[in-house]
Amino acid sequence: MAVTLSSVVPWGRTMSEYRLMFDLSERDLNSRILGCGDGPASFNSEMTALGRRVISIDPIYALTRQQIEQRIAETYESIISQCKANPQNYVWSFFSDPDALGRHRLNAMNMFLLDLEQGLADGRYLNQELPRLTFADGEFDLALCSHLLFLYTEQLSLDFHIEAIREMCRVARDVRIFPLLDLKVRRSAYIEPVVSRLREEGLSADVVKVPYEFQRGGDEMMRIMNPCPSANS
Ligand SMILES: C[S@@+](CC[C@H](N)C(=O)[O-])C[C@H]1O[C@@H](n2cnc3c(N)ncnc32)[C@H](O)[C@@H]1O
């Protein structure tokens, strides 16, 4: 099932959040990384500034900078007011309150917007969408997916999840997905079926605790290891 751009909001996190959400080590940060659905996150721009290698794919990169800015502006109020209306759904340690969250996110998205033109020219921001990627088998060491799979459980089918994860495993031997909660802050109903399907296919799929929790109870990622990416194509 395809998802429309309007049902998945553009909302960007920072490199420090990516490090914690995916429990990235120095070695991980120095590997070849693919970010799936990175949208307006500042992960790519911050990593690039440090001389590291990240390619981000997202259908939002087909839009102009002005169109992305417009979508961020439309999204901003509704997300921050949802946080204000339901503060109990979040852990206020990384951010002290919804306004601090809003400032942090806008700062991340501004970093992305400033880097967009150069990133498009460098081929670091590519207009592609799961569940199909154009990369060669094993082209990356690590594929990350933040706040798309599992979060949009109600919008994206189980088959979409399996296909998307298989495709990430084809291009990278280590795949990490965060969070495992849906938009209603419930554990996604797809976790167990996805783990069993992937294990049946010979991949090692595990739920792993991480040192980041913002959605309450959202302190786990799924890690799928494919020792031989080309065998999964
Ligand atoms: C909530 S944002 C998360 C952005 C970023 N990963 C982060 O955590 O800060 C979800 C992103 O998924 C993107 N998206 C939607 N459908 C997609 C697909 N089929 N393949 C890849 N990205 C998709 C959206 O355009 C949006 O930028």
The ligand as an SDF file (V2000), in Angstrom:
LIG
                    3D

 27 29  0  0  0  0  0  0  0  0999 V2000
    7.7600   11.9260   10.4040 C   0  0  0  0  0  0  0  0  0  0  0  0
    8.9090   12.2000    9.1030 S   0  0  0  0  0  0  0  0  0  0  0  0
   10.4210   11.6060    9.8390 C   0  0  0  0  0  0  0  0  0  0  0  0
   11.6360   12.3140    9.3010 C   0  0  0  0  0  0  0  0  0  0  0  0
   12.9870   11.8570    9.8870 C   0  0  0  0  0  0  0  0  0  0  0  0
   13.2300   10.4560    9.6140 N   0  0  0  0  0  0  0  0  0  0  0  0
   13.0550   12.0990   11.3650 C   0  0  0  0  0  0  0  0  0  0  0  0
   12.8620   11.1550   12.1450 O   0  0  0  0  0  0  0  0  0  0  0  0
   13.3070   13.2290   11.7640 O   0  0  0  0  0  0  0  0  0  0  0  0
    8.4830   10.8720    7.9760 C   0  0  0  0  0  0  0  0  0  0  0  0
    9.1140   11.0140    6.6130 C   0  0  0  0  0  0  0  0  0  0  0  0
    8.8110    9.8450    5.8410 O   0  0  0  0  0  0  0  0  0  0  0  0
    8.7130   10.2490    4.4840 C   0  0  0  0  0  0  0  0  0  0  0  0
    8.0470    9.1950    3.6840 N   0  0  0  0  0  0  0  0  0  0  0  0
    6.7220    8.9980    3.4740 C   0  0  0  0  0  0  0  0  0  0  0  0
    6.5250    7.9090    2.7210 N   0  0  0  0  0  0  0  0  0  0  0  0
    7.7600    7.4030    2.4240 C   0  0  0  0  0  0  0  0  0  0  0  0
    8.2220    6.2790    1.6760 C   0  0  0  0  0  0  0  0  0  0  0  0
    7.3670    5.4430    1.0730 N   0  0  0  0  0  0  0  0  0  0  0  0
    9.5500    6.0580    1.5800 N   0  0  0  0  0  0  0  0  0  0  0  0
   10.4230    6.8990    2.2140 C   0  0  0  0  0  0  0  0  0  0  0  0
   10.0350    7.9790    2.9350 N   0  0  0  0  0  0  0  0  0  0  0  0
    8.7250    8.2260    3.0470 C   0  0  0  0  0  0  0  0  0  0  0  0
    7.9480   11.5570    4.5640 C   0  0  0  0  0  0  0  0  0  0  0  0
    8.0890   12.3250    3.3920 O   0  0  0  0  0  0  0  0  0  0  0  0
    8.5950   12.1940    5.8010 C   0  0  0  0  0  0  0  0  0  0  0  0
    9.6610   13.0360    5.4490 O   0  0  0  0  0  0  0  0  0  0  0  0
  1  2  1  0
  2  3  1  0
  2 10  1  0
  3  4  1  0
  4  5  1  0
  5  6  1  0
  5  7  1  0
  7  8  2  0
  7  9  1  0
 10 11  1  0
 11 12  1  0
 11 26  1  0
 12 13  1  0
 13 14  1  0
 13 24  1  0
 14 15  1  0
 14 23  1  0
 15 16  2  0
 16 17  1  0
 17 18  1  0
 17 23  2  0
 18 19  1  0
 18 20  2  0
 20 21  1  0
 21 22  2  0
 22 23  1  0
 24 25  1  0
 24 26  1  0
 26 27  1  0
M  CHG  2   2   1   9  -1
M  END
$$$$
